[in-house]
């Protein structure tokens, strides 16, 4: 097992990140995916399979009142992955500059998701994940173990990889159980 595949300790991330790290662990349990990297490599294909043939009406509605539409949720996934991957890059390169937080809720209306088709959103997610994977594949043990600061909390490069995979896993679960459950 590589350092990347060892679950990050509580000292490596903010308390809120546990939701994502747990989602990653849950996604790894009972699967043939032996590593967090393999999980990252398979998630986009899983999303494509889940959303194949989904009607446009489903894409542009929330699963409950005041919930994001599927399109908004998926663009949010791409946006958060970009932010986490940027943090990963900075921290893996031993940049000790504290990185600010961001208000993901404020970003959603600015995505203009109602004007976008699912195929376009999935293409964006494919591209973002390809860039993330290229970065993750480039990391050696020393880079994975680097610790920096983001949103006022210590965070390791390893934890950020797990958070990227876990955030995606969390949203895959929402696609399955909320957005497509009634479709």
C-alpha positions as CSV (number, residue, x, y, z in Angstrom):
1,X,0.0,0.0,0.0
2,X,1.4,3.4,-0.9
3,X,1.2,6.5,1.3
4,X,-1.5,7.9,-1.0
5,X,-3.7,4.9,-0.3
6,X,-3.4,5.2,3.5
7,X,-6.4,6.9,4.9
8,X,-5.4,10.4,6.0
9,X,-5.3,11.0,9.8
10,X,-7.6,13.5,11.5
11,X,-4.5,15.9,11.8
12,X,-4.4,16.0,8.0
13,X,-7.7,17.7,7.3
14,X,-10.5,19.9,8.7
15,X,-13.4,18.2,10.4
16,X,-15.8,19.0,7.5
17,X,-13.5,16.9,5.2
18,X,-14.4,13.7,7.1
19,X,-17.7,13.5,5.2
20,X,-15.8,13.2,1.9
21,X,-13.0,11.0,3.3
22,X,-15.7,8.6,4.7
23,X,-17.5,8.7,1.4
24,X,-14.3,7.6,-0.3
25,X,-13.8,4.8,2.2
26,X,-17.3,3.7,1.7
27,X,-16.8,3.7,-2.1
28,X,-13.6,1.6,-1.7
29,X,-15.3,-1.0,0.6
30,X,-16.6,-4.0,-1.2
31,X,-15.3,-3.0,-4.6
32,X,-12.5,-4.2,-6.8
33,X,-10.9,-0.8,-6.6
34,X,-7.7,-1.4,-4.6
35,X,-6.6,2.2,-4.3
36,X,-7.9,5.8,-4.1
37,X,-6.2,6.4,-7.4
38,X,-8.1,3.5,-9.0
39,X,-11.3,5.0,-7.5
40,X,-10.5,8.3,-9.1
41,X,-9.9,6.6,-12.4
42,X,-13.3,4.8,-12.3
43,X,-15.7,7.5,-11.0
44,X,-16.3,9.4,-14.2
45,X,-17.2,6.2,-16.1
46,X,-19.7,5.4,-13.3
47,X,-21.2,8.9,-13.7
48,X,-21.6,8.4,-17.4
49,X,-23.3,5.0,-16.9
50,X,-25.7,6.5,-14.3
51,X,-26.7,9.4,-16.4
52,X,-26.9,7.6,-19.8
53,X,-30.3,8.4,-21.4
54,X,-31.4,10.8,-18.6
55,X,-34.2,13.1,-19.8
56,X,-33.4,16.8,-20.0
57,X,-36.3,17.5,-17.6
58,X,-34.5,15.5,-14.9
59,X,-31.2,17.4,-15.5
60,X,-32.8,20.7,-14.9
61,X,-34.8,20.0,-11.7
62,X,-33.9,19.5,-8.1
63,X,-34.8,16.4,-6.2
64,X,-36.7,18.5,-3.7
65,X,-37.7,22.1,-3.2
66,X,-34.7,24.5,-2.7
67,X,-32.2,21.8,-3.8
68,X,-29.8,22.2,-6.7
69,X,-30.7,20.8,-10.1
70,X,-28.8,17.8,-11.3
71,X,-27.0,20.1,-13.7
72,X,-26.1,22.5,-10.9
73,X,-24.9,19.6,-8.7
74,X,-22.7,18.2,-11.4
75,X,-21.1,21.6,-12.3
76,X,-20.5,22.0,-8.5
77,X,-18.6,18.7,-8.6
78,X,-16.3,20.0,-11.4
79,X,-15.9,23.4,-9.6
80,X,-15.0,21.9,-6.2
81,X,-12.6,19.4,-7.9
82,X,-10.8,22.3,-9.6
83,X,-10.4,24.1,-6.2
84,X,-9.3,21.0,-4.4
85,X,-6.8,20.1,-7.2
86,X,-5.4,23.6,-7.1
87,X,-4.9,23.3,-3.4
88,X,-3.3,19.8,-4.0
89,X,-0.9,21.3,-6.5
90,X,0.1,24.2,-4.2
91,X,0.5,21.9,-1.1
92,X,2.3,19.1,-3.0
93,X,4.8,21.7,-4.2
94,X,5.5,22.7,-0.6
95,X,3.8,26.1,-0.9
96,X,3.1,27.1,2.7
97,X,1.0,30.1,1.7
98,X,-2.4,29.8,3.5
99,X,-5.1,29.1,0.9
100,X,-8.5,30.8,1.3
101,X,-11.9,29.1,1.6
102,X,-14.7,29.7,-1.0
103,X,-18.4,29.9,-0.9
104,X,-19.6,27.1,-3.2
105,X,-23.2,28.0,-2.7
106,X,-22.6,31.5,-4.1
107,X,-21.0,29.9,-7.2
108,X,-24.0,27.8,-8.2
109,X,-26.2,30.6,-9.7
110,X,-23.1,31.8,-11.6
111,X,-22.8,28.5,-13.4
112,X,-25.9,29.3,-15.5
113,X,-26.6,25.6,-15.4
114,X,-30.1,25.9,-16.9
115,X,-28.5,26.9,-20.2
116,X,-26.2,23.8,-20.4
117,X,-26.9,20.3,-21.7
118,X,-25.8,17.2,-19.8
119,X,-23.4,16.1,-22.5
120,X,-21.5,19.5,-22.2
121,X,-21.4,19.2,-18.4
122,X,-20.1,15.6,-18.6
123,X,-17.4,16.7,-21.1
124,X,-16.3,19.3,-18.6
125,X,-16.2,16.8,-15.8
126,X,-14.1,14.4,-18.0
127,X,-11.6,17.2,-18.7
128,X,-11.3,18.3,-15.1
129,X,-10.8,14.7,-13.9
130,X,-8.2,14.0,-16.6
131,X,-6.2,17.0,-15.3
132,X,-6.7,15.9,-11.7
133,X,-5.5,12.4,-12.6
134,X,-2.4,13.7,-14.3
135,X,-1.5,15.7,-11.2
136,X,-2.1,12.7,-8.8
137,X,-0.1,10.4,-11.0
138,X,2.8,12.8,-10.8
139,X,3.0,12.9,-7.1
140,X,5.8,11.0,-5.2
141,X,5.7,10.0,-1.6
142,X,7.3,13.3,-0.4
143,X,4.7,15.3,-2.3
144,X,1.8,13.2,-1.0
145,X,2.9,13.8,2.6
146,X,3.2,17.6,2.3
147,X,1.0,19.7,4.6
148,X,-0.3,23.1,4.0
149,X,-3.2,25.3,5.1
150,X,-6.6,25.7,3.4
151,X,-9.7,27.4,4.7
152,X,-7.9,28.0,8.0
153,X,-7.1,24.3,8.6
154,X,-4.0,22.1,8.1
155,X,-4.5,19.8,5.1
156,X,-2.2,17.3,3.5
157,X,-1.8,16.6,-0.2
158,X,-3.0,13.0,0.6
159,X,-6.1,14.3,2.3
160,X,-6.9,16.4,-0.7
161,X,-6.7,13.4,-3.1
162,X,-9.1,11.6,-0.8
163,X,-11.4,14.6,-0.5
164,X,-11.6,14.9,-4.3
165,X,-12.5,11.2,-4.7
166,X,-14.9,11.4,-1.7
167,X,-16.7,14.6,-2.8
168,X,-17.3,12.9,-6.2
169,X,-18.4,9.7,-4.4
170,X,-20.8,11.7,-2.3
171,X,-22.4,13.3,-5.4
172,X,-22.5,10.0,-7.2
173,X,-24.6,8.7,-4.3
174,X,-26.9,11.7,-4.6
175,X,-27.3,11.1,-8.3
176,X,-28.3,7.5,-7.6
177,X,-30.5,8.0,-4.6
178,X,-32.0,11.4,-5.1
179,X,-31.9,12.6,-8.7
180,X,-32.5,9.4,-10.5
181,X,-34.4,7.4,-7.8
182,X,-37.7,8.7,-9.1
183,X,-36.8,8.8,-12.8
